[in-house]
Amino acid sequence: MAERILHIACYDICDAKRLRRALYVLRGYATGGQKSVFECYLTAAEKRALIEAVREVIEPAEDRFLLLRLDARRPVHGLGIAVAPTDPAFFYVG
């Protein structure tokens, strides 16, 4: 089984139609998130697929998308009512 790595995906999209499409794409890969920031456990293949799907949605001259790989060796710190991300028993990508 391929290793899944925790990433943080976020976007800033100017157009409402592209924003809805990007939200739909990200929800297909996310295990959690809030507004325009999402926690995604991704294999290398899923990461490539996510980037390609977002590339088809955004307008590079106007919009921004960031996919940040988190270092598993570093502790996760949550503030407020935050819940530390955990790797679920299974994933459904669809």
Phi and psi restraints in degrees (value plus and minus 20) as a CYANA .aco file:
   2 ALA   PHI     -91.0   -51.0
   2 ALA   PSI     124.6   164.6
   3 GLU   PHI     -95.9   -55.9
   3 GLU   PSI     115.1   155.1
   4 ARG   PHI    -119.4   -79.4
   4 ARG   PSI     117.2   157.2
   5 ILE   PHI    -140.5  -100.5
   5 ILE   PSI     117.5   157.5
   6 LEU   PHI     -93.9   -53.9
   6 LEU   PSI     108.5   148.5
   7 HIS   PHI    -145.8  -105.8
   7 HIS   PSI     134.7   174.7
   8 ILE   PHI    -130.5   -90.5
   8 ILE   PSI     104.7   144.7
   9 ALA   PHI    -133.8   -93.8
   9 ALA   PSI     114.3   154.3
  10 CYS   PHI    -165.9  -125.9
  10 CYS   PSI     137.4   177.4
  11 TYR   PHI    -165.5  -125.5
  11 TYR   PSI     139.9   179.9
  12 ASP   PHI    -156.1  -116.1
  12 ASP   PSI      84.0   124.0
  13 ILE   PHI    -139.8   -99.8
  13 ILE   PSI     111.9   151.9
  14 CYS   PHI    -101.2   -61.2
  14 CYS   PSI     -54.7   -14.7
  15 ASP   PHI    -114.5   -74.5
  15 ASP   PSI     114.3   154.3
  16 ALA   PHI     -82.8   -42.8
  16 ALA   PSI     -58.1   -18.1
  17 LYS   PHI     -87.0   -47.0
  17 LYS   PSI     -65.7   -25.7
  18 ARG   PHI     -85.3   -45.3
  18 ARG   PSI     -54.9   -14.9
  19 LEU   PHI     -81.2   -41.2
  19 LEU   PSI     -66.1   -26.1
  20 ARG   PHI     -83.1   -43.1
  20 ARG   PSI     -61.1   -21.1
  21 ARG   PHI     -85.8   -45.8
  21 ARG   PSI     -61.0   -21.0
  22 ALA   PHI     -86.0   -46.0
  22 ALA   PSI     -60.9   -20.9
  23 LEU   PHI     -79.9   -39.9
  23 LEU   PSI     -63.0   -23.0
  24 TYR   PHI     -81.0   -41.0
  24 TYR   PSI     -63.8   -23.8
  25 VAL   PHI     -82.8   -42.8
  25 VAL   PSI     -70.0   -30.0
  26 LEU   PHI     -84.5   -44.5
  26 LEU   PSI     -57.8   -17.8
  27 ARG   PHI     -83.2   -43.2
  27 ARG   PSI     -44.7    -4.7
  28 GLY   PHI     -91.5   -51.5
  28 GLY   PSI     -37.2     2.8
  29 TYR   PHI    -135.5   -95.5
  29 TYR   PSI     -34.6     5.4
  30 ALA   PHI    -105.7   -65.7
  30 ALA   PSI     126.5   166.5
  31 THR   PHI    -123.3   -83.3
  31 THR   PSI     -33.4     6.6
  32 GLY   PHI    -191.1  -151.1
  32 GLY   PSI     149.9   189.9
  33 GLY   PHI     142.8   182.8
  33 GLY   PSI    -199.0  -159.0
  34 GLN   PHI    -176.2  -136.2
  34 GLN   PSI     105.4   145.4
  35 LYS   PHI      33.9    73.9
  35 LYS   PSI    -126.9   -86.9
  36 SER   PHI    -131.2   -91.2
  36 SER   PSI       2.7    42.7
  37 VAL   PHI    -148.0  -108.0
  37 VAL   PSI     110.9   150.9
  38 PHE   PHI    -153.5  -113.5
  38 PHE   PSI     124.6   164.6
  39 GLU   PHI    -113.1   -73.1
  39 GLU   PSI     105.7   145.7
  40 CYS   PHI    -151.8  -111.8
  40 CYS   PSI     102.9   142.9
  41 TYR   PHI    -111.4   -71.4
  41 TYR   PSI      94.9   134.9
  42 LEU   PHI    -147.6  -107.6
  42 LEU   PSI     121.3   161.3
  43 THR   PHI    -102.0   -62.0
  43 THR   PSI     153.3   193.3
  44 ALA   PHI     -82.0   -42.0
  44 ALA   PSI     -60.3   -20.3
  45 ALA   PHI     -87.2   -47.2
  45 ALA   PSI     -60.9   -20.9
  46 GLU   PHI     -86.7   -46.7
  46 GLU   PSI     -56.1   -16.1
  47 LYS   PHI     -81.8   -41.8
  47 LYS   PSI     -65.8   -25.8
  48 ARG   PHI     -82.1   -42.1
  48 ARG   PSI     -61.9   -21.9
  49 ALA   PHI     -85.2   -45.2
  49 ALA   PSI     -60.6   -20.6
  50 LEU   PHI     -83.3   -43.3
  50 LEU   PSI     -67.2   -27.2
  51 ILE   PHI     -80.9   -40.9
  51 ILE   PSI     -62.4   -22.4
  52 GLU   PHI     -84.9   -44.9
  52 GLU   PSI     -62.1   -22.1
  53 ALA   PHI     -83.6   -43.6
  53 ALA   PSI     -61.4   -21.4
  54 VAL   PHI     -89.5   -49.5
  54 VAL   PSI     -57.4   -17.4
  55 ARG   PHI     -78.3   -38.3
  55 ARG   PSI     -54.7   -14.7
  56 GLU   PHI     -94.3   -54.3
  56 GLU   PSI     -38.0     2.0
  57 VAL   PHI    -115.0   -75.0
  57 VAL   PSI     -64.3   -24.3
  58 ILE   PHI    -102.1   -62.1
  58 ILE   PSI     141.8   181.8
  59 GLU   PHI    -128.0   -88.0
  59 GLU   PSI      85.6   125.6
  60 PRO   PHI     -76.4   -36.4
  60 PRO   PSI     -48.9    -8.9
  61 ALA   PHI     -94.2   -54.2
  61 ALA   PSI     -39.8     0.2
  62 GLU   PHI    -137.5   -97.5
  62 GLU   PSI     -49.5    -9.5
  63 ASP   PHI    -129.0   -89.0
  63 ASP   PSI     144.0   184.0
  64 ARG   PHI    -151.7  -111.7
  64 ARG   PSI     123.8   163.8
  65 PHE   PHI    -160.8  -120.8
  65 PHE   PSI     114.7   154.7
  66 LEU   PHI    -151.1  -111.1
  66 LEU   PSI     110.4   150.4
  67 LEU   PHI    -141.7  -101.7
  67 LEU   PSI      93.5   133.5
  68 LEU   PHI    -134.3   -94.3
  68 LEU   PSI     102.0   142.0
  69 ARG   PHI    -101.5   -61.5
  69 ARG   PSI     110.7   150.7
  70 LEU   PHI    -115.1   -75.1
  70 LEU   PSI     122.8   162.8
  71 ASP   PHI    -101.2   -61.2
  71 ASP   PSI      95.5   135.5
  72 ALA   PHI     -85.8   -45.8
  72 ALA   PSI     -37.5     2.5
  73 ARG   PHI     -97.9   -57.9
  73 ARG   PSI     -36.3     3.7
  74 ARG   PHI    -113.5   -73.5
  74 ARG   PSI     124.2   164.2
  75 PRO   PHI     -91.6   -51.6
  75 PRO   PSI     133.0   173.0
  76 VAL   PHI    -118.7   -78.7
  76 VAL   PSI     111.1   151.1
  77 HIS   PHI    -134.9   -94.9
  77 HIS   PSI     106.5   146.5
  78 GLY   PHI    -133.8   -93.8
  78 GLY   PSI     124.9   164.9
  79 LEU   PHI    -139.6   -99.6
  79 LEU   PSI     131.9   171.9
  80 GLY   PHI      49.5    89.5
  80 GLY   PSI    -151.4  -111.4
  81 ILE   PHI    -115.6   -75.6
  81 ILE   PSI      -1.7    38.3
  82 ALA   PHI     -81.8   -41.8
  82 ALA   PSI     125.1   165.1
  83 VAL   PHI    -133.5   -93.5
  83 VAL   PSI     109.9   149.9
  84 ALA   PHI     -81.5   -41.5
  84 ALA   PSI     116.9   156.9
  85 PRO   PHI     -86.7   -46.7
  85 PRO   PSI     120.2   160.2
  86 THR   PHI    -151.3  -111.3
  86 THR   PSI     131.4   171.4
  87 ASP   PHI    -102.4   -62.4
  87 ASP   PSI      90.3   130.3
  88 PRO   PHI     -85.7   -45.7
  88 PRO   PSI     146.4   186.4
  89 ALA   PHI     -85.9   -45.9
  89 ALA   PSI     -49.1    -9.1
  90 PHE   PHI    -170.1  -130.1
  90 PHE   PSI     143.2   183.2
  91 PHE   PHI    -148.1  -108.1
  91 PHE   PSI     123.3   163.3
  92 TYR   PHI    -138.7   -98.7
  92 TYR   PSI      97.0   137.0
  93 VAL   PHI    -132.4   -92.4
  93 VAL   PSI      95.8   135.8
